[in-house]
Amino acid sequence: MRALAYLDAALTSVAARLRGEDPERGDVPGWVMVTVMTAALVLGILTVFQEAVVTAVQNALNSVTGAG
């Protein structure tokens, strides 16, 4: 009997999600906002510190590959 209760709860949850009645669903999903904010931070940092970032990456690659 307990298995039927779990199955009923699972099916009810899936049906609610398919109908779009999920109470945890927001206007804009959180991952979209995090992605946009991360992209904005990266662009902001690169515009100010582009030369330093390029130099640091080149130095790191050179130290790993033994080219420098």
Backbone as CSV, one residue per row, in Angstrom:
resi,resn,N_x,N_y,N_z,CA_x,CA_y,CA_z,C_x,C_y,C_z
1,MET,0.820,-1.192,0.000,0.000,0.000,0.000,0.866,1.259,0.000
2,ARG,1.998,1.184,0.708,2.890,2.336,0.775,3.481,2.644,-0.602
3,ALA,3.768,1.611,-1.394,4.315,1.813,-2.738,3.318,2.559,-3.611
4,LEU,2.044,2.261,-3.459,1.024,2.972,-4.238,0.967,4.448,-3.866
5,ALA,1.157,4.763,-2.611,1.150,6.162,-2.182,2.333,6.911,-2.796
6,TYR,3.516,6.274,-2.814,4.686,6.905,-3.438,4.473,7.093,-4.934
7,LEU,3.920,6.074,-5.579,3.661,6.155,-7.009,2.656,7.263,-7.312
8,ASP,1.617,7.373,-6.503,0.613,8.416,-6.689,1.234,9.799,-6.522
9,ALA,2.068,9.969,-5.515,2.717,11.266,-5.290,3.643,11.620,-6.448
10,ALA,4.378,10.641,-6.942,5.298,10.888,-8.053,4.534,11.259,-9.318
11,LEU,3.475,10.533,-9.609,2.685,10.829,-10.808,1.993,12.185,-10.703
12,THR,1.524,12.532,-9.533,0.901,13.835,-9.332,1.907,14.955,-9.553
13,SER,3.121,14.760,-9.052,4.174,15.758,-9.223,4.552,15.928,-10.690
14,VAL,4.700,14.809,-11.402,5.048,14.875,-12.822,3.929,15.549,-13.610
15,ALA,2.690,15.212,-13.313,1.564,15.819,-14.024,1.510,17.325,-13.773
16,ALA,1.774,17.759,-12.553,1.771,19.191,-12.243,2.873,19.919,-13.000
17,ARG,4.032,19.293,-13.110,5.135,19.917,-13.856,4.799,20.027,-15.330
18,LEU,4.187,18.989,-15.880,3.844,19.018,-17.295,2.777,20.073,-17.590
19,ARG,1.900,20.323,-16.650,0.877,21.350,-16.824,1.410,22.743,-16.526
20,GLY,2.600,22.844,-15.992,3.182,24.142,-15.683,2.714,24.698,-14.354
21,GLU,2.277,23.854,-13.451,1.777,24.305,-12.160,2.812,24.133,-11.053
22,ASP,4.068,24.125,-11.411,5.130,23.931,-10.437,5.255,25.181,-9.577
23,PRO,5.040,25.086,-8.256,5.087,26.285,-7.405,6.492,26.874,-7.263
24,GLU,7.530,26.117,-7.589,8.898,26.618,-7.452,9.403,27.262,-8.738
25,ARG,8.582,27.318,-9.731,9.002,27.896,-11.000,8.816,29.407,-10.943
26,GLY,9.873,30.157,-11.240,9.802,31.609,-11.181,9.611,32.219,-12.551
27,ASP,9.612,33.547,-12.593,9.479,34.237,-13.870,10.715,34.001,-14.734
28,VAL,11.869,34.181,-14.151,13.135,33.922,-14.840,13.893,32.909,-13.994
29,PRO,14.231,31.772,-14.586,14.972,30.776,-13.804,16.286,31.350,-13.278
30,GLY,16.668,30.891,-12.112,17.875,31.407,-11.478,19.125,31.203,-12.294
31,TRP,19.194,30.082,-13.021,20.418,29.817,-13.790,20.596,30.810,-14.921
32,VAL,19.505,31.355,-15.445,19.620,32.356,-16.505,20.235,33.626,-15.945
33,MET,19.761,34.048,-14.776,20.295,35.257,-14.165,21.765,35.071,-13.786
34,VAL,22.115,33.909,-13.249,23.502,33.655,-12.886,24.389,33.681,-14.132
35,THR,23.925,33.091,-15.223,24.700,33.075,-16.463,24.910,34.478,-17.007
36,VAL,23.865,35.281,-17.022,23.982,36.654,-17.538,24.900,37.487,-16.652
37,MET,24.753,37.344,-15.345,25.602,38.116,-14.435,27.062,37.698,-14.554
38,THR,27.318,36.406,-14.714,28.689,35.928,-14.871,29.298,36.479,-16.154
39,ALA,28.538,36.449,-17.246,29.038,36.990,-18.515,29.346,38.477,-18.385
40,ALA,28.488,39.213,-17.683,28.720,40.646,-17.498,29.984,40.898,-16.676
41,LEU,30.188,40.090,-15.632,31.406,40.246,-14.826,32.658,39.941,-15.636
42,VAL,32.625,38.880,-16.432,33.790,38.522,-17.251,34.091,39.634,-18.247
43,LEU,33.071,40.154,-18.900,33.298,41.243,-19.852,33.840,42.485,-19.157
44,GLY,33.298,42.790,-17.987,33.776,43.949,-17.248,35.231,43.810,-16.836
45,ILE,35.589,42.637,-16.361,36.979,42.397,-15.940,37.918,42.426,-17.144
46,LEU,37.500,41.806,-18.247,38.367,41.773,-19.425,38.573,43.153,-20.038
47,THR,37.548,44.008,-20.008,37.734,45.333,-20.602,38.728,46.158,-19.799
48,VAL,38.764,45.975,-18.497,39.666,46.765,-17.662,41.059,46.140,-17.598
49,PHE,41.129,44.821,-17.473,42.398,44.148,-17.231,42.791,43.205,-18.364
50,GLN,42.446,43.514,-19.607,42.696,42.611,-20.722,44.182,42.280,-20.873
51,GLU,45.034,43.268,-20.844,46.467,43.026,-21.046,47.041,42.152,-19.931
52,ALA,46.645,42.417,-18.695,47.146,41.633,-17.568,46.646,40.180,-17.632
53,VAL,45.389,40.002,-18.037,44.837,38.645,-18.131,45.534,37.868,-19.237
54,VAL,45.735,38.501,-20.393,46.414,37.836,-21.510,47.838,37.452,-21.112
55,THR,48.540,38.351,-20.458,49.909,38.069,-20.014,49.935,36.924,-19.006
56,ALA,49.025,36.921,-18.070,48.979,35.862,-17.059,48.688,34.502,-17.692
57,VAL,47.766,34.465,-18.641,47.442,33.197,-19.305,48.629,32.723,-20.144
58,GLN,49.277,33.623,-20.850,50.433,33.248,-21.649,51.554,32.722,-20.752
59,ASN,51.804,33.368,-19.624,52.831,32.896,-18.699,52.490,31.527,-18.141
60,ALA,51.232,31.312,-17.811,50.812,30.010,-17.282,50.976,28.920,-18.334
61,LEU,50.569,29.196,-19.552,50.718,28.208,-20.622,52.186,27.924,-20.929
62,ASN,52.994,28.968,-20.934,54.413,28.778,-21.176,55.075,27.950,-20.078
63,SER,54.669,28.152,-18.830,55.270,27.379,-17.749,54.853,25.914,-17.794
64,VAL,53.662,25.640,-18.298,53.196,24.247,-18.397,53.833,23.547,-19.583
65,THR,53.918,24.245,-20.712,54.462,23.611,-21.923,55.976,23.664,-21.978
66,GLY,56.602,24.457,-21.121,58.053,24.563,-21.105,58.592,25.419,-22.242
67,ALA,57.755,26.297,-22.804,58.175,27.117,-23.945,58.893,28.387,-23.509
68,GLY,58.929,28.650,-22.222,59.535,29.921,-21.860,60.426,29.789,-20.721
